[in-house]
């Protein structure tokens, strides 16, 4: 059995653990850290954060691995490089996301930028791209705006929750501590990243892979459980609604059944 097949088997047999239990535990640990309940060694522990996020990314890795070729690899590396560059520019200049600062380290940091940034950034765009594809937006003309819209829904949930937790902070935030310029910045970043992904994935049959793989969007499910519950705890109503809209879109793809059925 190849490494790709081993990862697929591991993920398909543990969907509930990866996509429900892990984000639920993550939400409890984030909230426990923010409320000062956890001991210092566990509170916002960067290694635990990286480990937990890595596990929740496994469905995405397992789903894409069999169809990954040179072009897709180059595209993902390009999006990762873009993430580093735009994050560095953002920290130093406040453009395009607004002035912000990481209040806790998300693993090793270089010049204020997490080394593991692609682990956080790239899947957000990829999940939105896959959701748009599975929802029937299969040409660049309609998939680009659909992907950007999905990314905005993701960020509407992510940033307010992270600010509420104290993971990072903005200067002059008006929407749950987040400036409106942040969302304009995400439109820019999502558009550029989506165009790169479109170029790299143009020669693979992504639709067929999505249809035959039940767990391929489970990483997006993890996101909803994790950040949806944190926003609910803090009473961030609009972010919770954005999670519900994402849940509805995912439910319509008929891939939202992992909690009750084994693959």
Secondary structure by P-SEA (a helix, b strand, c coil): ccaaaaaaaaaaacccccccaaaaaaaaaaaaaaaccccccccccaaaaaaaaaaaaaaaaaaacccccaaaaaaaaaaaaaaaaaaaaaaacccccccccccccccccccccccccccccaaaaaaaaaaaaaacccccccaaaaaaaaaaaaaaacaaaaaaaccccccccccccccaaaaaaaaaaaaaaaaaaaaaacccaaaaaaaaccccaaaaaaaaaaaaaaaaaacaaaaaaaaaaaaaaaaaacccccccccc
